[in-house]
Amino acid sequence: MRARDIAATLPTVTMRDPVAQAVQLMVVRRLPGLIVVDDRSKPVAVLPGTQVLRLAIPQSYQSDPALARTIDEVHADQFWQELRSLTVGDCLPTPVAKPLTVLPQATLLDIATLMARHHSPLVAVVDRAGELIGGITLERLLTSLAVSGLGG
């Protein structure tokens, strides 16, 4: 099997999308992460769920985790409200890491190796021009490996 055989059409976000909307998209669609694309549908970033969560946490708390312990429970639960005006682009680190991508002809082993090496439950499948074709989640990859292993 190849990447093109198991790639799925996944929702994407852009740098201009609100962070809150991106997090909600991931939750509602039960995605393990998000693919951020530019105006030409080329992946700019592939963010595992933990990195999407990181977008939602104010930078001051990430820089000094002890600061989070000084906030009482009522106010700590409201940090989400601070996201209303922030976009995905506002929260991405600079420079943005190269997105995890594979070509359609990549094997399941190629995909598994990439995911494992980068601790990512999501990779983007792109054509030779770098435009997004689809995405492969860890669940989809493992299901494909398990099903293909039943034939042997």
C-alpha positions, 0 to 999 in steps of 0.5 A: 500500500502507498500513501495515495491509497490511505490518504483521507481528505481532512479539514485544514486551517490557515494562518488567518483562522482563529485559534479557538476555531482551529481547536474546535475543528480538531475536537469536533472532527476528532483529529489527532492534529491539524494541517495548516495550509497557505492560499495555494493549499500548500502545507505550512505546518503539520501540528500534532494535537499537543502543538495545537494545545500549545497554540491555546496556552498564553506564551507567558505561561509556556515561558514560566510554568510556575506562573500557571500555578499562581492562578486560582482555579476559576481564572485558570479555567478561563484562559481559553477566553484570551484566544478570541482575538488570536489567529493560528499565525499569531501563535505559531513559533517563528520560524515555523518548522518544515511540515511533515509531508510525504509524496503519494508513492510513499510506502506505509513503512516510509510513513510510519518511520516519519511519524515515529521519528517526529512523534507526530500522529499526522502527516500531509500527503502532497503532490510534486508541486507541494499541494495538499492531496490529503492527510494520514492519521496515525489511526488510519496508518495503524488500521492499514498496517493491521489489515494488510498484515492479516493477509500474510 
